Amino acid sequence: MTKITIAKGDGIGPEIMNATLEILNAAGARIETDEIEIGEKVYLSGNTSGISDESWDIVRRNKIFLKAPITTPQGGGYKSLNVSTRKFLGLYANVRPCISLHPFVETKHPKMDIVIIRENEEDLYAGIEHQQTDEVVQCLKLISRPGCEKIVRYAFEFAKQQNRKKVTCFTKDNIMKQTDGLFHEVFNEIAKEYPEIQNEHWIVDIGAAKVADTPQVFDVIVMPNLYGDIISDIAAQITGSVGLAGSSNIGEECSMFEAIHGTAPDIGGKNIANPSGLLQGAIMMLNHIGQSDIAEKIQNAWLKTIEDGIHTSDIYNEDTSKQKVGTKEFTKAVINNLGLKPSILISANFTNSGEIKMPKYIRRAPSKKELVGVDMFTHWGDTDPNILAEKINSLGIKNLELSMITNRGIKVWPNGFKETFCTDHWRCRFKKEDNSMMSNKDIIDLLEKLNNENLEIIKTENLYSFDGKNAFSLGQGQ
């Protein structure tokens, strides 16, 4: 018997959780539940995290968390509990299977069967944002080698366990050469350890187009957080409905299972919602905790129900469906089909399922790190970069030279174009005149000089080389 934590959430959450638990109990799932309250009510009670300390204790003690969708109130400084949960509990891998149920659920892609594995803890979802000038805000995109290695290795281990043939990597490293470039680099390194599995890389924009147009060419796709969030929803939708898809969030100690859709408050409590997404999350949970026999029984009953044409309104189609039902009626139909298998759709076989045991991350020996320059960002209201350059160069800064000014990433000095639109946010790059190493004192002295001339420095970014290789981007057009 495995004790799990459940949360019924908001909107349609309570009714689809009740439906899911009813099916699990009828199938003989060997679980006990501890229920916690999270989401909108907790937020509005004055808890900006959306969860109490006591509830965190229960989640961490049980380590397995089945969660219905929750609402994060807009405004008021509320942080997404979904993101917080994944990060606090170290749930680094988000796994979303997207499988066509043709011809019983309408889709343009009858042969689609892909699994999207999304990095879950970093990237732009670090949520580090600042307004720096009247016109410019920034969001920091953080990509780490440990984060890349864990998610890429998980993707290959998943493919190996499930007898999948190919792992594809999506990035945008033609533009983000440092962050996405690291993800792609790690993918290439780890792919060499799995010669029996095909590997390939796509730029994410054309890759997304290919998923929407020809998803059957993909098998397992691994990618950073934001791309994975967007593309997994696209993939789920083109199988027939986002409401059919579940996901797992896997960590070294804890794991969370959920539907990928939201709370749909407009239909909450009306016996309309499709519980399939959360049920699919629960099936993934059962596989994870070693109850694949129950997972297989439920999945086959669910497939048989879909095949019988007993459909909720989100997937009902006059040409392919036989009966439009509500949440409770769909739940009853699945329970009645326990022990049966579909005759046309492929029956579930979870023999190779279970928790994937991952090796601990081993930190590499540190590189030789040298300070080679600094970018100073300034809030400056004029639109002519030549005036800014003249002002800086008139300060008589010793040993350092202004080598470049950019605005929103594009080089505007020296030799900028008058057609380039500039905001009030400027990056000024300084290096040693003789290209030697800089020191922190050089930066402090530079800051003092600029401050004395009333140039407002809103941010500094040190420029480093690692083992002699520059580890920072050039200005666009440089």
Buried (B, 14 or more C-beta within 10 A) or exposed (E): EBEBBBBBBBBBBBBBBBBBBBBBEBBEBEBEBBEBBBBBEBBEEEBEBBBBEEBBEBBBEBBBBBBBBBBBEEEEEBEBBBBBBBBBBBBBBBBBBBBBBBEBBBBEBEEBBBBBBBBBBBBBBBEEEEEBBEEBEBEEBBBBBBBBBBBBBBBBBBBBEBEBEBBBBBBBBEBBBEBBBBBBBBBEEBBEEBEEBBBBBBBBEEBBEBBBEEBEEBBBBBBBBBBBBBBBBBBBBBBBBBBBBBBBBBBBEBBBBBBBBBBBBEBBEEBBBBBBBBBBBBBBBBBBBBBBEBBBBBBBBBBBBBBBBBBBBBBBEEEBBEEBBBBBEBBBBBBBBBEBBBEEBEEBEBEEBBEBEBEEBEEEEEEEEBBBBBBBBBBBEEBEBBEBBEBBEEBEBEBBBBBBBBBBEBBBBEEBEEEBEBBBBBBBBBBBEEEEEBEEEBBEBBBEBBEEEEBEBBBEEEBBBEEEEEBBBEBEBE
